[in-house]
């Protein structure tokens, strides 16, 4: 299917004109699922393929929930969809006020599950869960099955709204949807590796990481509570305010929302602005001013969409 898709798209004159530089692909999978040969598990073919290894796609921009750190020069991380999809401006401001007023009686929280022995994330998860179990300063919500994340929104966001910091250890891959849940809850995220967010979501996060997050180094892993408790309360409040201010830009607004009336750029708006900059630089063509970005859907497939930006009408 991946090869057929590329063969189909690469024959379009519009694609050939700039070698795909004015096209972008959107995927709800992590990059690793599109960089390996399909395999079988329990008699069923997995959803993985080698789409992003195909040379015809080397020039397109890939918007993906987790980019590959080593072969992802044309890949750009976009936020995982969370629970909040506002249609009106007052929904945003009301929610921001609510999380701002939340009583945060816990120093930190962790929402997630353990990993089996030998898993790449096992050391992080076991240390986090162990330390949470040893202190009353941590609110622990254990998830045994991945589906529970979709079925327990109130419990998950409720826990994050009651904590000042939300721990974000790696899971099955480097990133976690929980990063964006914690931002939505106004909870300062705590990372254990730079690969979880800093090298992923540059379009959406502040340049100064210390303004909105905490990075726990390997030498601090066994004393998480001590590290977090030493951060002055005034600084925590400043960080929380930055996080709350990030909510609009990592949110996907409701399909019926009017972007002009709602008054903010959501995750899609920001990606289109950045893509326009990239296309303009890559093609070295002047863009006409005063017109909206024209996006053409070239191909639609399950969890995969390819678009073209019309560089003759695009604007920032």
HELIX and SHEET records of a PDB file:
HELIX    1   1 UNK A    2  UNK A   10  1                                   9    
HELIX    2   2 UNK A   13  UNK A   17  1                                   5    
HELIX    3   3 UNK A   31  UNK A   34  5                                   4    
HELIX    4   4 UNK A   51  UNK A   53  5                                   3    
HELIX    5   5 UNK A   55  UNK A   57  5                                   3    
HELIX    6   6 UNK A   89  UNK A  101  1                                  13    
HELIX    7   7 UNK A  122  UNK A  133  1                                  12    
HELIX    8   8 UNK A  148  UNK A  151  1                                   4    
HELIX    9   9 UNK A  153  UNK A  161  1                                   9    
HELIX   10  10 UNK A  178  UNK A  184  1                                   7    
HELIX   11  11 UNK A  209  UNK A  211  5                                   3    
HELIX   12  12 UNK A  218  UNK A  223  5                                   6    
HELIX   13  13 UNK A  224  UNK A  229  1                                   6    
HELIX   14  14 UNK A  233  UNK A  246  1                                  14    
HELIX   15  15 UNK A  248  UNK A  250  5                                   3    
HELIX   16  16 UNK A  259  UNK A  262  1                                   4    
HELIX   17  17 UNK A  267  UNK A  283  1                                  17    
SHEET    1   A 5 UNK A  75  UNK A  77  0                                        
SHEET    2   A 5 UNK A  61  UNK A  66  1                                        
SHEET    3   A 5 UNK A  23  UNK A  30  1                                        
SHEET    4   A 5 UNK A 304  UNK A 309 -1                                        
SHEET    5   A 5 UNK A 295  UNK A 301 -1                                        
SHEET    1   B 2 UNK A  40  UNK A  41  0                                        
SHEET    2   B 2 UNK A  44  UNK A  45 -1                                        
SHEET    1   C 5 UNK A 138  UNK A 142  0                                        
SHEET    2   C 5 UNK A 106  UNK A 112  1                                        
SHEET    3   C 5 UNK A 163  UNK A 168  1                                        
SHEET    4   C 5 UNK A 188  UNK A 191  1                                        
SHEET    5   C 5 UNK A 213  UNK A 215  1                                        
END                                                                             
